[in-house]
């Protein structure tokens, strides 16, 4: 596992490989990492803020990708503030609920490199988890439809407890491991700057995947390793 994880630019590649090989737990982001949903999500996001607040769609798309991995309600709030729009909590709730009502109708195919990595991790007896900003019922259905739910010890959407460090704490409690040990023995794989910030906040090894944003954006957000495909970890 993780044999080819270092990049050519990584001068400490052998040390990094050793760190990876010692890990026991892997936490995945869902959208943009496992599921090919980010294009549809960005279009939905930009259409909603254009319709209700007349925010330019291109500005909204760029903002959505630049803040990928951040909870959706925060993304709406921050964009509206950035664009100088007046809003209240009910506006955010309306945008949030309509976004997920639309997202339920969108396709959510697995990326081709997902299942090979999951098979590899399972063979190596890694425990796998998912933290997602998507609602739990939507995430559950996608896991069932794609047949990958069986790989995961636990997955959490952002219904009652938003995606964040609290999810990592729940995962650690689930398997009766201290938060500190879970974090030190785990890595986080995600495609957005928000994912890397979450991993850093939890003191986990942050692996950034360049499906959504650039290598530089992931590194600036705290990524320890940046890969272009999950196949790089096999």
Secondary structure, DSSP 4 states (H G I P E B T S, - for coil): --TT---TT-TTHHHHHHHHHT--EEEEE-BTTTB--HHHHHHHHHHHHHHHH---HHHHHHHHHHTTTS-HHHHHHHHHHHTT----HHHHHHHHHHHHHHHTTS--PBPTTHHHHHHHHHHTT-EEEEE-SS-HHHHHHHHHHHT-GGG-SEEE-SSSS-SSHHHHHHHHHHTT--HHHHHHTEEEEESSHHHHHHHHHTT-EEEEETTSS-HHHHHHTT-SEEES-GGGG-
